[in-house]
Amino acid sequence: MKIDLSGRRAVISGSTAGIGFAIAKGLAEAGAAVVINGRQERAVNDAVTQLTRAVAGAKADGVAADLATPDGVAEFLRRAGTADILVNNVGIFEPKPFDEITDTDWQRFFDVNVMSGIRLSRHFLPAMRAKNWGRVVFISSESALNIPTEMIHYGMTKTAQLAVARGLAQAMAGTGVTVNAVLPGPTRSKGVGDFLRDMSKNSAQSAETIEKDFIAQNRPSSLIRRFATPEEVANMVVFVCSEQASATTGSALRVDGGVIQYIV
């Protein structure tokens, strides 16, 4: 199967590193023009440079904006242009005991992880429907189904994304626009990598040992017994954005390494 996204334009939120950058790179390799987003101008510019060096002939733009606020989204949209493909990837996580999660924490996680995707989808979906072609993908998590005790606020936002994605798919019924959610399992993204390195600095264990221990203790149902790579997650997203995935919509697609113990 050859995925060809030539002539398509993709907007990927939170895409200067990790899963978001891998998605942008994968879409660019399939021929799409991509818009990279992050909060810091320098990080965005560096990611655009890295992408254009890695993918011959890649068309990449960058827009720095904080998508956690209505004003930040409005500024982003003024500069982002059109989109045939929207990947709602931006997100934050933080291990924290429930009784220490403040009202401000709950609101911040909801604004970043949920409202950013709602606002971007609300903007781009009407034009996709008018053209009768479009792809919207929410990057959720296996934590949407297996709520992590160590960060319940994060799990809540990932579950909310599933509800939004399914509702939007239903709203687009009978059109050429699909809306799906992708559920990565533990993934060696930049944020997770930084977290593991910080933990290794405070212990006598290597980051690799901490990763293996995390899987054994916190995700013992994992069938691959390791963290996924951002590229493995991106491969699913690129497929979902393709013409070949035109009958896949309203779905929650797992790239969880078998962590979720459901057969459907």
Stockholm file with secondary structure:
# STOCKHOLM 1.0

chainA/1-264         MKIDLSGRRAVISGSTAGIGFAIAKGLAEAGAAVVINGRQERAVNDAVTQLTRAVAGAKADGVAADLATPDGVAEFLRRAGTADILVNNVGIFEPKPFDEITDTDWQRFFDVNVMSGIRLSRHFLPAMRAKNWGRVVFISSESALNIPTEMIHYGMTKTAQLAVARGLAQAMAGTGVTVNAVLPGPTRSKGVGDFLRDMSKNSAQSAETIEKDFIAQNRPSSLIRRFATPEEVANMVVFVCSEQASATTGSALRVDGGVIQYIV
#=GR chainA/1-264 SS CCCCCTTCEEEESSCSSHHHHHHHHHHHHTTCEEEEEESSHHHHHHHHHHHHHHSTTCCEEEEECCTTSHHHHHHHHHHHCCCSEEEECCCCCCCCCGGGCCHHHHHHHHIIIIIHHHHHHHHHHHHHHHHTCEEEEEECCGGGTSCCGGGHHHHHHHHHHHHHHHHHHHHTTTSSEEEEEEEECSBCCHHHHHHHHHHHHTSSSCHHHHHHHHHHHHCTTCSSCSCBCHHHHHHHHHHHTSGGGTTCCSCEEEESTTCSCCCC
#=GC SS_cons         CCCCCTTCEEEESSCSSHHHHHHHHHHHHTTCEEEEEESSHHHHHHHHHHHHHHSTTCCEEEEECCTTSHHHHHHHHHHHCCCSEEEECCCCCCCCCGGGCCHHHHHHHHIIIIIHHHHHHHHHHHHHHHHTCEEEEEECCGGGTSCCGGGHHHHHHHHHHHHHHHHHHHHTTTSSEEEEEEEECSBCCHHHHHHHHHHHHTSSSCHHHHHHHHHHHHCTTCSSCSCBCHHHHHHHHHHHTSGGGTTCCSCEEEESTTCSCCCC
//
